[in-house]
């Protein structure tokens, strides 16, 4: 006989749990974790946050009996699920293909110490700045994407997988006009060159972009609109160095200001909003002039 009250109810429930129930819950938790991790590899992760917000809003309306808003949210959720399946059909196909190709060993929980992350990115930023300086001097076009929180699995799959340590020589070779990989973007994840010759999304409002900007700059702006990635562009016409983030483009960097800017955004993760990014850019420009 269990004591009355909340504690007694908990003991009663716990007494009914069997080892198979624990295994069942553990397996379900593991599957949910892996699904969330896979979703984060694409921009569908941002969509998932929006769906969770709508569900929370719907249950809030049910609790407080806000009938009109509840009805509208119910219609949106019912019809929106079909729309999501249609819009993200390519993403879902790639995700299922990835699950089918993944070996059992890759499902292990492998984590990286933050210090390793910083060291890798410091070396990567050095390589980017050194190569960009030479590419700018020779007016060789380049497009380098630094992945941050938003995973770029779709863009990576469109290019040639490399998984190489970055260096001035390697980046210079990739963007040399006679090589097959020069036409496209290099995507870097955790300080590693993951893929080259990648296709980037077009800007949402391409008609509002200056006609003076070429295809590389437009692709970089499109990438920054669709993710929180930081993209470095070297102009083939002028040799100017530009950076895009949060849908904005900042131009006329020097290798020195570029190194500080990338360190702030990629390693220190200080891109709280566009205004802060603009202030940092102007500050680095003033330092260059001094």
MIZANU-583727 format. One record per residue (C-alpha): residue number from 1; x, y, z. Coordinates in steps of 0.001 Angstrom, whole numbers, plus 500000, padded with zeros to 6 digits. Layout:
<rec><n>NUM</n><xx>X</xx><yy>Y</yy><zz>Z</zz></rec>
...
REM end
This chain:
<rec><n>1</n><xx>500000</xx><yy>500000</yy><zz>500000</zz></rec>
<rec><n>2</n><xx>501438</xx><yy>503361</yy><zz>498939</zz></rec>
<rec><n>3</n><xx>501038</xx><yy>506581</yy><zz>500958</zz></rec>
<rec><n>4</n><xx>498418</xx><yy>509054</yy><zz>499761</zz></rec>
<rec><n>5</n><xx>499208</xx><yy>512288</yy><zz>497975</zz></rec>
<rec><n>6</n><xx>501510</xx><yy>513212</yy><zz>495111</zz></rec>
<rec><n>7</n><xx>504456</xx><yy>511157</yy><zz>496380</zz></rec>
<rec><n>8</n><xx>502259</xx><yy>508079</yy><zz>496650</zz></rec>
<rec><n>9</n><xx>500957</xx><yy>508590</yy><zz>493117</zz></rec>
<rec><n>10</n><xx>504517</xx><yy>508818</yy><zz>491789</zz></rec>
<rec><n>11</n><xx>505506</xx><yy>505614</yy><zz>493591</zz></rec>
<rec><n>12</n><xx>502451</xx><yy>503880</yy><zz>492161</zz></rec>
<rec><n>13</n><xx>503356</xx><yy>504931</yy><zz>488623</zz></rec>
<rec><n>14</n><xx>507036</xx><yy>503992</yy><zz>489024</zz></rec>
<rec><n>15</n><xx>506089</xx><yy>500531</yy><zz>490292</zz></rec>
<rec><n>16</n><xx>504361</xx><yy>499789</yy><zz>486972</zz></rec>
<rec><n>17</n><xx>507432</xx><yy>500627</yy><zz>484880</zz></rec>
<rec><n>18</n><xx>509205</xx><yy>497573</yy><zz>483474</zz></rec>
<rec><n>19</n><xx>512720</xx><yy>497280</yy><zz>481980</zz></rec>
<rec><n>20</n><xx>511204</xx><yy>497056</yy><zz>478484</zz></rec>
<rec><n>21</n><xx>509466</xx><yy>500418</yy><zz>479088</zz></rec>
<rec><n>22</n><xx>512790</xx><yy>502032</yy><zz>479992</zz></rec>
<rec><n>23</n><xx>514348</xx><yy>500605</yy><zz>476809</zz></rec>
<rec><n>24</n><xx>511363</xx><yy>501829</yy><zz>474786</zz></rec>
<rec><n>25</n><xx>511692</xx><yy>505393</yy><zz>476127</zz></rec>
<rec><n>26</n><xx>515480</xx><yy>505381</yy><zz>475664</zz></rec>
<rec><n>27</n><xx>515192</xx><yy>504260</yy><zz>472028</zz></rec>
<rec><n>28</n><xx>512501</xx><yy>506838</yy><zz>471296</zz></rec>
<rec><n>29</n><xx>514596</xx><yy>509599</yy><zz>472873</zz></rec>
<rec><n>30</n><xx>517623</xx><yy>508545</yy><zz>470809</zz></rec>
<rec><n>31</n><xx>515594</xx><yy>508521</yy><zz>467566</zz></rec>
<rec><n>32</n><xx>514165</xx><yy>511979</yy><zz>468311</zz></rec>
<rec><n>33</n><xx>517683</xx><yy>513271</yy><zz>469037</zz></rec>
<rec><n>34</n><xx>519026</xx><yy>511935</yy><zz>465739</zz></rec>
<rec><n>35</n><xx>516058</xx><yy>513366</yy><zz>463799</zz></rec>
<rec><n>36</n><xx>516638</xx><yy>516800</yy><zz>465340</zz></rec>
<rec><n>37</n><xx>520335</xx><yy>516563</yy><zz>464465</zz></rec>
<rec><n>38</n><xx>519530</xx><yy>515649</yy><zz>460849</zz></rec>
<rec><n>39</n><xx>516964</xx><yy>518463</yy><zz>460551</zz></rec>
<rec><n>40</n><xx>519569</xx><yy>520954</yy><zz>461776</zz></rec>
<rec><n>41</n><xx>521759</xx><yy>520038</yy><zz>458781</zz></rec>
<rec><n>42</n><xx>519323</xx><yy>521924</yy><zz>456539</zz></rec>
<rec><n>43</n><xx>517330</xx><yy>525146</yy><zz>456670</zz></rec>
<rec><n>44</n><xx>514336</xx><yy>523026</yy><zz>457724</zz></rec>
<rec><n>45</n><xx>515599</xx><yy>523595</yy><zz>461269</zz></rec>
<rec><n>46</n><xx>514424</xx><yy>527208</yy><zz>461067</zz></rec>
<rec><n>47</n><xx>511036</xx><yy>525994</yy><zz>459837</zz></rec>
<rec><n>48</n><xx>510770</xx><yy>523587</yy><zz>462779</zz></rec>
<rec><n>49</n><xx>511161</xx><yy>526504</yy><zz>465197</zz></rec>
<rec><n>50</n><xx>508288</xx><yy>528295</yy><zz>463439</zz></rec>
<rec><n>51</n><xx>506048</xx><yy>525223</yy><zz>463702</zz></rec>
<rec><n>52</n><xx>506801</xx><yy>524874</yy><zz>467422</zz></rec>
<rec><n>53</n><xx>505904</xx><yy>528547</yy><zz>467900</zz></rec>
<rec><n>54</n><xx>502557</xx><yy>528061</yy><zz>466095</zz></rec>
<rec><n>55</n><xx>501782</xx><yy>524984</yy><zz>468226</zz></rec>
<rec><n>56</n><xx>502518</xx><yy>526891</yy><zz>471427</zz></rec>
<rec><n>57</n><xx>500325</xx><yy>529765</yy><zz>470220</zz></rec>
<rec><n>58</n><xx>497520</xx><yy>527324</yy><zz>469383</zz></rec>
<rec><n>59</n><xx>497554</xx><yy>525644</yy><zz>472820</zz></rec>
<rec><n>60</n><xx>497694</xx><yy>529071</yy><zz>474482</zz></rec>
<rec><n>61</n><xx>494544</xx><yy>530073</yy><zz>472591</zz></rec>
<rec><n>62</n><xx>492845</xx><yy>526831</yy><zz>473652</zz></rec>
<rec><n>63</n><xx>493678</xx><yy>527435</yy><zz>477322</zz></rec>
<rec><n>64</n><xx>492474</xx><yy>531057</yy><zz>477284</zz></rec>
<rec><n>65</n><xx>489534</xx><yy>530253</yy><zz>474944</zz></rec>
<rec><n>66</n><xx>490506</xx><yy>532704</yy><zz>472206</zz></rec>
<rec><n>67</n><xx>488169</xx><yy>531037</yy><zz>469709</zz></rec>
<rec><n>68</n><xx>488806</xx><yy>533201</yy><zz>466618</zz></rec>
<rec><n>69</n><xx>492611</xx><yy>532956</yy><zz>466754</zz></rec>
<rec><n>70</n><xx>492320</xx><yy>529277</yy><zz>467686</zz></rec>
<rec><n>71</n><xx>490225</xx><yy>528615</yy><zz>464571</zz></rec>
<rec><n>72</n><xx>492674</xx><yy>530465</yy><zz>462295</zz></rec>
<rec><n>73</n><xx>495700</xx><yy>528659</yy><zz>463748</zz></rec>
<rec><n>74</n><xx>493928</xx><yy>525318</yy><zz>463395</zz></rec>
<rec><n>75</n><xx>493287</xx><yy>526000</yy><zz>459693</zz></rec>
<rec><n>76</n><xx>496918</xx><yy>527086</yy><zz>459185</zz></rec>
<rec><n>77</n><xx>498293</xx><yy>523983</yy><zz>460929</zz></rec>
<rec><n>78</n><xx>495957</xx><yy>521582</yy><zz>459069</zz></rec>
<rec><n>79</n><xx>496698</xx><yy>522980</yy><zz>455596</zz></rec>
<rec><n>80</n><xx>500259</xx><yy>524027</yy><zz>456375</zz></rec>
<rec><n>81</n><xx>501384</xx><yy>520434</yy><zz>456927</zz></rec>
<rec><n>82</n><xx>500561</xx><yy>519559</yy><zz>453308</zz></rec>
<rec><n>83</n><xx>502270</xx><yy>522723</yy><zz>452075</zz></rec>
<rec><n>84</n><xx>505398</xx><yy>521835</yy><zz>454066</zz></rec>
<rec><n>85</n><xx>505514</xx><yy>518357</yy><zz>452518</zz></rec>
<rec><n>86</n><xx>505347</xx><yy>519872</yy><zz>449031</zz></rec>
<rec><n>87</n><xx>507843</xx><yy>522703</yy><zz>449634</zz></rec>
<rec><n>88</n><xx>510438</xx><yy>520595</yy><zz>451436</zz></rec>
<rec><n>89</n><xx>510119</xx><yy>517445</yy><zz>449313</zz></rec>
<rec><n>90</n><xx>513756</xx><yy>517728</yy><zz>448080</zz></rec>
<rec><n>91</n><xx>514985</xx><yy>518271</yy><zz>451656</zz></rec>
<rec><n>92</n><xx>513021</xx><yy>515242</yy><zz>452890</zz></rec>
<rec><n>93</n><xx>514344</xx><yy>513070</yy><zz>450060</zz></rec>
<rec><n>94</n><xx>517945</xx><yy>514043</yy><zz>450794</zz></rec>
<rec><n>95</n><xx>517414</xx><yy>513420</yy><zz>454506</zz></rec>
<rec><n>96</n><xx>516017</xx><yy>509925</yy><zz>453905</zz></rec>
<rec><n>97</n><xx>518862</xx><yy>509162</yy><zz>451492</zz></rec>
<rec><n>98</n><xx>521359</xx><yy>510307</yy><zz>454110</zz></rec>
<rec><n>99</n><xx>519774</xx><yy>508054</yy><zz>456751</zz></rec>
<rec><n>100</n><xx>520000</xx><yy>505122</yy><zz>454330</zz></rec>
<rec><n>101</n><xx>523704</xx><yy>505771</yy><zz>453681</zz></rec>
<rec><n>102</n><xx>524684</xx><yy>506341</yy><zz>457314</zz></rec>
<rec><n>103</n><xx>526520</xx><yy>503472</yy><zz>458989</zz></rec>
<rec><n>104</n><xx>525806</xx><yy>502357</yy><zz>462542</zz></rec>
<rec><n>105</n><xx>529209</xx><yy>503631</yy><zz>463722</zz></rec>
<rec><n>106</n><xx>528325</xx><yy>507212</yy><zz>462735</zz></rec>
<rec><n>107</n><xx>525424</xx><yy>507236</yy><zz>465194</zz></rec>
<rec><n>108</n><xx>527891</xx><yy>507519</yy><zz>468093</zz></rec>
<rec><n>109</n><xx>527755</xx><yy>510645</yy><zz>470245</zz></rec>
<rec><n>110</n><xx>530969</xx><yy>512401</yy><zz>469209</zz></rec>
<rec><n>111</n><xx>531583</xx><yy>515898</yy><zz>470495</zz></rec>
<rec><n>112</n><xx>534426</xx><yy>518345</yy><zz>469977</zz></rec>
<rec><n>113</n><xx>536005</xx><yy>520466</yy><zz>472659</zz></rec>
<rec><n>114</n><xx>535371</xx><yy>524207</yy><zz>472122</zz></rec>
<rec><n>115</n><xx>539133</xx><yy>524872</yy><zz>472209</zz></rec>
<rec><n>116</n><xx>539597</xx><yy>522638</yy><zz>469171</zz></rec>
<rec><n>117</n><xx>536892</xx><yy>524595</yy><zz>467372</zz></rec>
<rec><n>118</n><xx>538635</xx><yy>527917</yy><zz>468088</zz></rec>
<rec><n>119</n><xx>542073</xx><yy>526643</yy><zz>467058</zz></rec>
<rec><n>120</n><xx>540727</xx><yy>525241</yy><zz>463779</zz></rec>
<rec><n>121</n><xx>538930</xx><yy>528458</yy><zz>462902</zz></rec>
<rec><n>122</n><xx>541930</xx><yy>530619</yy><zz>463807</zz></rec>
<rec><n>123</n><xx>544075</xx><yy>528639</yy><zz>461363</zz></rec>
<rec><n>124</n><xx>541288</xx><yy>528715</yy><zz>458780</zz></rec>
<rec><n>125</n><xx>540844</xx><yy>532492</yy><zz>459031</zz></rec>
<rec><n>126</n><xx>544605</xx><yy>532961</yy><zz>458630</zz></rec>
<rec><n>127</n><xx>544497</xx><yy>530821</yy><zz>455475</zz></rec>
<rec><n>128</n><xx>541473</xx><yy>532732</yy><zz>454146</zz></rec>
<rec><n>129</n><xx>543076</xx><yy>536144</yy><zz>454689</zz></rec>
<rec><n>130</n><xx>546425</xx><yy>535117</yy><zz>453191</zz></rec>
<rec><n>131</n><xx>544822</xx><yy>533585</yy><zz>450101</zz></rec>
<rec><n>132</n><xx>542344</xx><yy>536439</yy><zz>449683</zz></rec>
<rec><n>133</n><xx>545217</xx><yy>538946</yy><zz>449745</zz></rec>
<rec><n>134</n><xx>546921</xx><yy>537186</yy><zz>446828</zz></rec>
<rec><n>135</n><xx>543661</xx><yy>536598</yy><zz>444959</zz></rec>
<rec><n>136</n><xx>542773</xx><yy>540273</yy><zz>445340</zz></rec>
<rec><n>137</n><xx>546176</xx><yy>541364</yy><zz>444032</zz></rec>
<rec><n>138</n><xx>545802</xx><yy>539149</yy><zz>440935</zz></rec>
<rec><n>139</n><xx>542082</xx><yy>539984</yy><zz>440516</zz></rec>
<rec><n>140</n><xx>541077</xx><yy>536333</yy><zz>440753</zz></rec>
<rec><n>141</n><xx>537433</xx><yy>535843</yy><zz>441710</zz></rec>
<rec><n>142</n><xx>536710</xx><yy>533865</yy><zz>444889</zz></rec>
<rec><n>143</n><xx>533699</xx><yy>532918</yy><zz>447014</zz></rec>
<rec><n>144</n><xx>534260</xx><yy>531429</yy><zz>450505</zz></rec>
<rec><n>145</n><xx>531378</xx><yy>530565</yy><zz>452854</zz></rec>
<rec><n>146</n><xx>531971</xx><yy>530165</yy><zz>456600</zz></rec>
<rec><n>147</n><xx>529189</xx><yy>528071</yy><zz>458094</zz></rec>
<rec><n>148</n><xx>527921</xx><yy>529055</yy><zz>461529</zz></rec>
<rec><n>149</n><xx>524808</xx><yy>527851</yy><zz>463372</zz></rec>
<rec><n>150</n><xx>522637</xx><yy>527244</yy><zz>460307</zz></rec>
<rec><n>151</n><xx>523838</xx><yy>524041</yy><zz>458660</zz></rec>
<rec><n>152</n><xx>524401</xx><yy>524140</yy><zz>454904</zz></rec>
<rec><n>153</n><xx>523893</xx><yy>520483</yy><zz>454055</zz></rec>
<rec><n>154</n><xx>521935</xx><yy>521260</yy><zz>450860</zz></rec>
<rec><n>155</n><xx>524608</xx><yy>523572</yy><zz>449466</zz></rec>
<rec><n>156</n><xx>527417</xx><yy>521195</yy><zz>450427</zz></rec>
<rec><n>157</n><xx>525727</xx><yy>518309</yy><zz>448597</zz></rec>
<rec><n>158</n><xx>525624</xx><yy>520418</yy><zz>445404</zz></rec>
<rec><n>159</n><xx>529423</xx><yy>520660</yy><zz>445232</zz></rec>
<rec><n>160</n><xx>532491</xx><yy>518420</yy><zz>445351</zz></rec>
<rec><n>161</n><xx>533236</xx><yy>517079</yy><zz>448834</zz></rec>
<rec><n>162</n><xx>536826</xx><yy>517716</yy><zz>449957</zz></rec>
<rec><n>163</n><xx>537107</xx><yy>517607</yy><zz>453784</zz></rec>
<rec><n>164</n><xx>540539</xx><yy>519250</yy><zz>453630</zz></rec>
<rec><n>165</n><xx>542550</xx><yy>521467</yy><zz>455939</zz></rec>
<rec><n>166</n><xx>542551</xx><yy>525008</yy><zz>454510</zz></rec>
<rec><n>167</n><xx>545736</xx><yy>526631</yy><zz>453286</zz></rec>
<rec><n>168</n><xx>546718</xx><yy>529588</yy><zz>451128</zz></rec>
<rec><n>169</n><xx>547980</xx><yy>527229</yy><zz>448438</zz></rec>
<rec><n>170</n><xx>544857</xx><yy>525047</yy><zz>448381</zz></rec>
<rec><n>171</n><xx>542422</xx><yy>527968</yy><zz>448194</zz></rec>
<rec><n>172</n><xx>544573</xx><yy>529586</yy><zz>445504</zz></rec>
<rec><n>173</n><xx>544505</xx><yy>526367</yy><zz>443481</zz></rec>
<rec><n>174</n><xx>540727</xx><yy>525951</yy><zz>443837</zz></rec>
<rec><n>175</n><xx>539967</xx><yy>529460</yy><zz>442549</zz></rec>
<rec><n>176</n><xx>542574</xx><yy>529415</yy><zz>439766</zz></rec>
<rec><n>177</n><xx>540561</xx><yy>529991</yy><zz>436595</zz></rec>
<rec><n>178</n><xx>541905</xx><yy>526916</yy><zz>434808</zz></rec>
<rec><n>179</n><xx>540738</xx><yy>524423</yy><zz>437455</zz></rec>
<rec><n>180</n><xx>537338</xx><yy>522641</yy><zz>437336</zz></rec>
<rec><n>181</n><xx>536450</xx><yy>523759</yy><zz>440886</zz></rec>
<rec><n>182</n><xx>536922</xx><yy>527518</yy><zz>440472</zz></rec>
<rec><n>183</n><xx>533343</xx><yy>528199</yy><zz>439352</zz></rec>
<rec><n>184</n><xx>531352</xx><yy>528028</yy><zz>442587</zz></rec>
<rec><n>185</n><xx>531743</xx><yy>528500</yy><zz>446316</zz></rec>
<rec><n>186</n><xx>534001</xx><yy>526904</yy><zz>448891</zz></rec>
<rec><n>187</n><xx>532072</xx><yy>526017</yy><zz>452066</zz></rec>
<rec><n>188</n><xx>533934</xx><yy>525733</yy><zz>455362</zz></rec>
<rec><n>189</n><xx>532567</xx><yy>524022</yy><zz>458479</zz></rec>
<rec><n>190</n><xx>534395</xx><yy>524006</yy><zz>461827</zz></rec>
<rec><n>191</n><xx>537494</xx><yy>525425</yy><zz>460125</zz></rec>
<rec><n>192</n><xx>537624</xx><yy>522681</yy><zz>457473</zz></rec>
<rec><n>193</n><xx>537017</xx><yy>522997</yy><zz>453719</zz></rec>
<rec><n>194</n><xx>534023</xx><yy>520674</yy><zz>453413</zz></rec>
<rec><n>195</n><xx>533247</xx><yy>521171</yy><zz>449725</zz></rec>
<rec><n>196</n><xx>534109</xx><yy>523275</yy><zz>446665</zz></rec>
<rec><n>197</n><xx>532247</xx><yy>524298</yy><zz>443496</zz></rec>
<rec><n>198</n><xx>529027</xx><yy>524600</yy><zz>445507</zz></rec>
<rec><n>199</n><xx>525891</xx><yy>526323</yy><zz>444219</zz></rec>
<rec><n>200</n><xx>524416</xx><yy>529035</yy><zz>446439</zz></rec>
<rec><n>201</n><xx>520793</xx><yy>530246</yy><zz>446526</zz></rec>
<rec><n>202</n><xx>519733</xx><yy>533370</yy><zz>444649</zz></rec>
<rec><n>203</n><xx>518822</xx><yy>536556</yy><zz>446548</zz></rec>
<rec><n>204</n><xx>515144</xx><yy>536952</yy><zz>447414</zz></rec>
<rec><n>205</n><xx>514940</xx><yy>540468</yy><zz>445939</zz></rec>
<rec><n>206</n><xx>517536</xx><yy>540414</yy><zz>443200</zz></rec>
<rec><n>207</n><xx>515955</xx><yy>543393</yy><zz>441455</zz></rec>
<rec><n>208</n><xx>516978</xx><yy>545672</yy><zz>444339</zz></rec>
<rec><n>209</n><xx>520666</xx><yy>544726</yy><zz>444186</zz></rec>
<rec><n>210</n><xx>523056</xx><yy>547091</yy><zz>442423</zz></rec>
<rec><n>211</n><xx>523737</xx><yy>546075</yy><zz>438829</zz></rec>
<rec><n>212</n><xx>527421</xx><yy>546752</yy><zz>439489</zz></rec>
<rec><n>213</n><xx>527585</xx><yy>543588</yy><zz>441598</zz></rec>
<rec><n>214</n><xx>528387</xx><yy>540395</yy><zz>439728</zz></rec>
<rec><n>215</n><xx>527123</xx><yy>536845</yy><zz>440120</zz></rec>
<rec><n>216</n><xx>529507</xx><yy>536032</yy><zz>442990</zz></rec>
<rec><n>217</n><xx>528307</xx><yy>538964</yy><zz>445072</zz></rec>
<rec><n>218</n><xx>524660</xx><yy>538109</yy><zz>444333</zz></rec>
<rec><n>219</n><xx>525213</xx><yy>534487</yy><zz>445342</zz></rec>
<rec><n>220</n><xx>526917</xx><yy>535654</yy><zz>448555</zz></rec>
<rec><n>221</n><xx>523967</xx><yy>537930</yy><zz>449398</zz></rec>
<rec><n>222</n><xx>521543</xx><yy>535081</yy><zz>448684</zz></rec>
<rec><n>223</n><xx>523503</xx><yy>532804</yy><zz>451012</zz></rec>
<rec><n>224</n><xx>523401</xx><yy>535393</yy><zz>453795</zz></rec>
<rec><n>225</n><xx>519641</xx><yy>535818</yy><zz>453352</zz></rec>
<rec><n>226</n><xx>519015</xx><yy>532083</yy><zz>453678</zz></rec>
<rec><n>227</n><xx>521349</xx><yy>531412</yy><zz>456615</zz></rec>
<rec><n>228</n><xx>523576</xx><yy>533051</yy><zz>459231</zz></rec>
<rec><n>229</n><xx>526704</xx><yy>532139</yy><zz>457242</zz></rec>
<rec><n>230</n><xx>529470</xx><yy>534685</yy><zz>456641</zz></rec>
<rec><n>231</n><xx>530661</xx><yy>534816</yy><zz>453026</zz></rec>
<rec><n>232</n><xx>533895</xx><yy>536341</yy><zz>451721</zz></rec>
<rec><n>233</n><xx>533935</xx><yy>537540</yy><zz>448093</zz></rec>
<rec><n>234</n><xx>536842</xx><yy>538659</yy><zz>445931</zz></rec>
<rec><n>235</n><xx>535793</xx><yy>540627</yy><zz>442841</zz></rec>
<rec><n>236</n><xx>537207</xx><yy>539385</yy><zz>439550</zz></rec>
<rec><n>237</n><xx>536860</xx><yy>542870</yy><zz>438002</zz></rec>
<rec><n>238</n><xx>538299</xx><yy>545101</yy><zz>440747</zz></rec>
<rec><n>239</n><xx>539960</xx><yy>542734</yy><zz>443230</zz></rec>
<rec><n>240</n><xx>537928</xx><yy>544302</yy><zz>446057</zz></rec>
<rec><n>241</n><xx>537263</xx><yy>542144</yy><zz>449116</zz></rec>
<rec><n>242</n><xx>533679</xx><yy>542041</yy><zz>450425</zz></rec>
<rec><n>243</n><xx>531812</xx><yy>540199</yy><zz>453167</zz></rec>
<rec><n>244</n><xx>528101</xx><yy>539361</yy><zz>453362</zz></rec>
<rec><n>245</n><xx>526072</xx><yy>538472</yy><zz>456455</zz></rec>
<rec><n>246</n><xx>522405</xx><yy>538824</yy><zz>457420</zz></rec>
<rec><n>247</n><xx>521498</xx><yy>539866</yy><zz>453882</zz></rec>
<rec><n>248</n><xx>523935</xx><yy>542807</yy><zz>453930</zz></rec>
<rec><n>249</n><xx>527144</xx><yy>543330</yy><zz>451996</zz></rec>
<rec><n>250</n><xx>530196</xx><yy>545151</yy><zz>453411</zz></rec>
<rec><n>251</n><xx>532865</xx><yy>546119</yy><zz>450896</zz></rec>
<rec><n>252</n><xx>536477</xx><yy>547267</yy><zz>450595</zz></rec>
<rec><n>253</n><xx>538104</xx><yy>545130</yy><zz>453294</zz></rec>
<rec><n>254</n><xx>541830</xx><yy>544829</yy><zz>453776</zz></rec>
<rec><n>255</n><xx>543317</xx><yy>541459</yy><zz>454849</zz></rec>
<rec><n>256</n><xx>543863</xx><yy>542920</yy><zz>458332</zz></rec>
<rec><n>257</n><xx>540295</xx><yy>544172</yy><zz>458818</zz></rec>
<rec><n>258</n><xx>538955</xx><yy>540974</yy><zz>457261</zz></rec>
<rec><n>259</n><xx>540800</xx><yy>538858</yy><zz>459831</zz></rec>
<rec><n>260</n><xx>539343</xx><yy>540892</yy><zz>462721</zz></rec>
<rec><n>261</n><xx>535854</xx><yy>540904</yy><zz>461213</zz></rec>
<rec><n>262</n><xx>535795</xx><yy>537115</yy><zz>460648</zz></rec>
<rec><n>263</n><xx>537199</xx><yy>536451</yy><zz>464123</zz></rec>
<rec><n>264</n><xx>534437</xx><yy>538556</yy><zz>465657</zz></rec>
<rec><n>265</n><xx>531627</xx><yy>536924</yy><zz>463702</zz></rec>
<rec><n>266</n><xx>532759</xx><yy>533306</yy><zz>463313</zz></rec>
<rec><n>267</n><xx>534795</xx><yy>532604</yy><zz>466470</zz></rec>
<rec><n>268</n><xx>533419</xx><yy>535114</yy><zz>468996</zz></rec>
<rec><n>269</n><xx>529899</xx><yy>534889</yy><zz>467506</zz></rec>
<rec><n>270</n><xx>529117</xx><yy>538573</yy><zz>468077</zz></rec>
<rec><n>271</n><xx>526602</xx><yy>539095</yy><zz>465253</zz></rec>
<rec><n>272</n><xx>523633</xx><yy>539911</yy><zz>467455</zz></rec>
<rec><n>273</n><xx>522111</xx><yy>542174</yy><zz>464804</zz></rec>
<rec><n>274</n><xx>522899</xx><yy>543975</yy><zz>461570</zz></rec>
<rec><n>275</n><xx>523602</xx><yy>547311</yy><zz>463290</zz></rec>
<rec><n>276</n><xx>526401</xx><yy>545790</yy><zz>465381</zz></rec>
<rec><n>277</n><xx>527938</xx><yy>544235</yy><zz>462269</zz></rec>
<rec><n>278</n><xx>527871</xx><yy>547593</yy><zz>460498</zz></rec>
<rec><n>279</n><xx>529454</xx><yy>549360</yy><zz>463497</zz></rec>
<rec><n>280</n><xx>532240</xx><yy>546775</yy><zz>463646</zz></rec>
<rec><n>281</n><xx>532855</xx><yy>547120</yy><zz>459911</zz></rec>
<rec><n>282</n><xx>533139</xx><yy>550922</yy><zz>460156</zz></rec>
<rec><n>283</n><xx>535449</xx><yy>550580</yy><zz>463174</zz></rec>
<rec><n>284</n><xx>537778</xx><yy>548221</yy><zz>461279</zz></rec>
<rec><n>285</n><xx>537799</xx><yy>550561</yy><zz>458289</zz></rec>
<rec><n>286</n><xx>538878</xx><yy>553476</yy><zz>460505</zz></rec>
<rec><n>287</n><xx>541675</xx><yy>551313</yy><zz>461949</zz></rec>
<rec><n>288</n><xx>542867</xx><yy>550516</yy><zz>458419</zz></rec>
<rec><n>289</n><xx>543113</xx><yy>554207</yy><zz>457559</zz></rec>
<rec><n>290</n><xx>545224</xx><yy>554878</yy><zz>460637</zz></rec>
REM end
